[in-house]
């Protein structure tokens, strides 16, 4: 099992510094991406095309951060040839930045929908759902990053479990909005923008779950992707029990 203290166990202080630096860069990228999600949702709800444009402009910065962190990970792998928990940390960071970059892409898509709605006029339905699901997925991203910062497998498990709730609420909102479009075809174009924004939010939840699964892999050493929530819970809580027993 790995903890934050494990990062300072190397004889080489330089290696310690490299690991801490790349991890802090991941968390900085995560903080920017979380703000993107929040701003994109706000722009859509408030019909703020200026804020939506800002979200779109930051996308290049997020892409550059992904490339920089990738290069750092490759350099560490080449120079240090890390093993065990250090290797898991580098793998988890290099995979997490992919999910963070994709969250940034989805936030940009929501910003584009916000701009279209500013041009076409607001949709008659769907804003309550965007606000609600938007807050849920922003919290998932925040907690996945907190779990990474604290090496907290239990918090990561709760993020992964919460993804089911987001999926269920997304499907309910989708059904209601499709029904509304059938009743009022004049609203189809505007309501479709809301539906696409909700789809992006649902995908952001999926990416937050992926990061949470990588935290569990990092801390427990078990790849929990594709295991299902029951098995994932066993791996996290079972490993914790075993750890306490030693």
C-alpha positions, 0 to 999 in steps of 0.5 A: 500500500502506498501513502504520501509519505512513501514519496520521500523514501528514496535515497536520491532527494532529486528523485523525491523532488521529481515525483512530487513535482509531477504529482503537483503538476497533475493536481494543478491541471486538475484544478484548472479543469475543475474550474472549466467545468464550473465555468462552462455550466455557469455560462450555459445557465446564465447565458454568458457568452463571454464566460463561455468564450473564456472556457474555450480559450483555456482549452489550449492551455490544458492541452499543453499541460497534458503534453508537459506532464506526459514528457515529465513521466517519460523522462522519469521512466527513462532516467529512474526506471522506477519499480513497484509503487513509484511505477504505479504512481507514474502510470496513474499520473500519465493515465489521469492526465488523459482523463483530465484533458478529456474533461476539459474537452467536454467543458469546451463542448458545453461552452459551445452549447452555451454560445449557441443558446445565447444566439438562438434564445434560451431553451424552455426546459433543462436548466435545472437538470444542467445545474444539478448534474453539473454540480454533481460531476464537478464534485466528483472531479474535485473529490477524485483529485482530492483522493489522488492528493491524499492517496485516499482509496475510500474517497476514490471508491465513493466517487466511483460509486456516485457515477451510477447516480449521475448516470441514472439522473442523466437518463431520467433528464434525457427521457423528460426532454425528449418527451418535451421536444415531441410535444413542442417541435418548435423547441427541438433545436434549443432543447437539443443543445441542453441534451448535448450539454447533459451528455458532456456532463455525464461523460465528465462523470465517467472520466472522474470515475476513471481517475478514481479507479486509478487512485485505487490502483495506485494505493492498493496495487489492484487494477479495478477497471471492469471489476464492477462496484461490488468487487471494487469495494471488496478490493478497497475495504478488503485491502484496508482490513488486511493492512490493519491486521499487519 
